Amino acid sequence: MLLDLENISFGYDEKTILENVTFTINEGERIGFIGPNGEGKTTLIRLMAGELSADGGKIYRKSGLKCGYLAQTGGYESENTVYEEMRGVFAGVFGAIEKLRETEKALARAEYGSAAFRDLSAKYEQLDKRIAAADGYGTDVKIKTVLNGMGFEKAYDQVISTMSGGEKTRLKLCRLLLEEPEILFLDEPTNHLDVPTLFWLESYLASYRGAIFTVSHDRYFLDRVAQKIFELENKKVTSFRGNYSKYKILKAEKVLFEEREYEKQQEEIAALKDYVARNIVRATTAKSAQSRVKKLESMELLEKPLPPPKPPVFRFTFAEKSEEAALGVSGLSLSAGGKTLLENASFAVRRGEKIALVGENGTGKSTLIRALVKNADPAVRRGRFVKTGYYDQENAALDPEETVLGALWHKHTGLTQTEARAALARAGLTAEDMEKKVKSLSGGERAKLSLVLLEAERANFLILDEPTNHLDLLAREALEEALRAYEGTLLFVSHDRYFIQNIADKIIEIADKKLTVYPCGYEEFNELKRTAAAKAQTDAAAALLREKESAKNASHRSKAERAEEAKRKQLLKQTEKEISETEAEISALQEEIARPEIAADYKLLGEKCARLDELNARAERLYEEYEKLI
């Protein structure tokens, strides 16, 4: 057990957000946390992470529990470079490696076999084991794996303070992955991530050793990562086993079961009360009626199931069809900020097609969308009778000082006030919202207002830039349903892979300044890209593995050879000493042999010459050994 919540309650300004929330998180669990916007999902994570204190109930934590928390705006400031910051996670390991290198140098200077040599050898062994236990020799490889996977392969030397907010949030996630806390709290971790990075993150989290508790509106992500779904609804948390797709089935079954059980009990109660009413005054049946009264009194009454939140409803219609060739692009080139984004792009859009425009962040998707909406470039030709409706992910067309009702009604004066209110209400904007100023709306509410304005355009060609941003799961699914039913032409940009999969019948990808058309749905496109990506990842992983093995082998070679190196240096010193002594003895002997009294003594001269031959042979042998040692 990592965390155990018992009857947690919490509220703001006398408004209860959470009520009697009870659940347990165990080691290694993968939990997806869902619920409508504004229900308190982030609040509950902050309670578990220790940033807030509960009004009631108790949170039990495993002793010494190490938590990691990525907030939606979870970046941080630092004047370090990206790589320096990530190396900081392993400061202890790198410090041990530095001490190991210093010990190696000291070993080389120590006399082989001496007490100092033995002490240094023991220290070396201890440091080496510590580094190996922490996988220290693969630390740089681990850092590169995470940074490359999260899209920072070209930003190792960039100073963090110069990055955008989204980049800082991604970098915070990199650091958390490297820190490997026992439980990882992720609040919308897929924000700011393009599709290739999302696939990498999902694969990485699949082998993550700790527990994961993630809030996400990305259903594809929840399907691949979560093994259990916690749903926050009506201030309470309900647990469902399985991923998001399994949750949808189980939730529908739960709602149906509870409704049937409640209705069954109500029927039973009604029958018992009817029997009592008819028979309590009769002497012959009073006893049986009284037993039914006792049964009613002892019955544990089921609460009437609260209706699930009502999803918004969107309706996209148009007055007349466009011609068959809705849009033609030929030889289009685009640039922004002096950077070329697209070169000589060509494609066609037929009436009724639903096309997803995909590509990594920064490749020019939104720039292309805006160029198509403006229709000012001669390379873009819009078909006859085409009326476009544009959804801007920043909702920049909304006047922050306008009211919700005024934003729709003043722009579309053909609507009656009743019609305007009804359209806004269908989208989930309440009567209380009508007089609110746009600037006071949440991101989800502004998105819904923009979608209602888009409905009112009655365009036969919708161009949407990230329409699911800020929408909760109910709203996303409602938008999907409306766009699937839409009979006009659709071109959209989205990072929501579930959304793309359920709507698109053609994919256009921007990559390396080129535009490629895939006449297939998202699953088939994904398989093509996944195969190519798998090969690239395999090659990259193999290169990083070789780098890790090289670092490890280099260390192991140093460990194995350090004694030999020390021994070699000791032998070298000894050999030099013996050569010096031998040469000195040869010189002294030659001087003796040259003396007249020695030359006159034949027997003594013979002994001296024999000794001189031995010394010369020894010197020759020592020189051969010396050459081998150096």
Salt bridges, closest charged atoms under 4 A:
GLU19 OE1 - LYS236 NZ 3.21
GLU27 OE2 - LYS62 NZ 3.67
GLU29 OE2 - LYS228 NZ 2.89
GLU51 OE1 - ARG46 NE 3.14
GLU77 OE2 - LYS168 NZ 2.43
GLU85 OE2 - ARG175 NH1 3.52
GLU104 OE2 - ARG101 NH1 3.16
GLU125 OE1 - LYS559 NZ 3.63
GLU125 OE2 - ARG562 NH2 3.07
ASP128 OD2 - LYS559 NZ 3.39
ASP135 OD2 - LYS548 NZ 3.20
ASP140 OD1 - ARG87 NH1 2.98
GLU179 OE2 - ARG175 NE 3.04
GLU180 OE1 - ARG209 NH2 2.51
GLU182 OE1 - LYS62 NZ 2.60
GLU188 OE2 - HIS217 ND1 3.11
GLU202 OE1 - ARG224 NH1 2.79
GLU202 OE2 - ARG497 NH2 2.45
ASP218 OD2 - ARG497 NH2 3.23
GLU231 OE2 - LYS251 NZ 3.06
GLU233 OE2 - LYS251 NZ 3.28
GLU258 OE2 - LYS254 NZ 2.71
GLU268 OE2 - LYS295 NZ 3.27
ASP274 OD2 - ARG278 NE 2.92
GLU323 OE2 - ARG381 NH1 3.83
GLU324 OE2 - ARG350 NE 3.84
GLU324 OE1 - ARG351 NH2 3.24
GLU343 OE1 - LYS514 NZ 3.61
GLU353 OE2 - LYS506 NZ 2.84
GLU401 OE1 - LYS437 NZ 3.15
GLU401 OE2 - LYS439 NZ 3.11
GLU402 OE2 - HIS410 ND1 3.13
ASP433 OD1 - LYS436 NZ 2.93
GLU435 OE2 - ARG421 NH2 3.92
GLU457 OE2 - HIS412 NE2 3.93
GLU466 OE2 - HIS495 ND1 3.19
GLU477 OE1 - LYS248 NZ 3.03
GLU480 OE2 - ARG219 NH2 2.33
GLU480 OE1 - ARG484 NH1 3.75
ASP496 OD2 - ARG219 NH2 3.19
ASP496 OD2 - ARG476 NH1 2.73
GLU509 OE2 - LYS529 NZ 3.10
GLU527 OE1 - ARG530 NH1 3.00
ASP539 OD2 - LYS535 NZ 3.17
GLU547 OE2 - LYS144 NZ 2.80
GLU565 OE2 - ARG568 NH2 2.86
GLU565 OE2 - LYS569 NZ 3.81
GLU585 OE2 - ARG611 NH2 2.65
GLU592 OE1 - LYS608 NZ 2.53
GLU597 OE2 - ARG595 NH2 2.97
GLU614 OE1 - ARG611 NH1 3.19
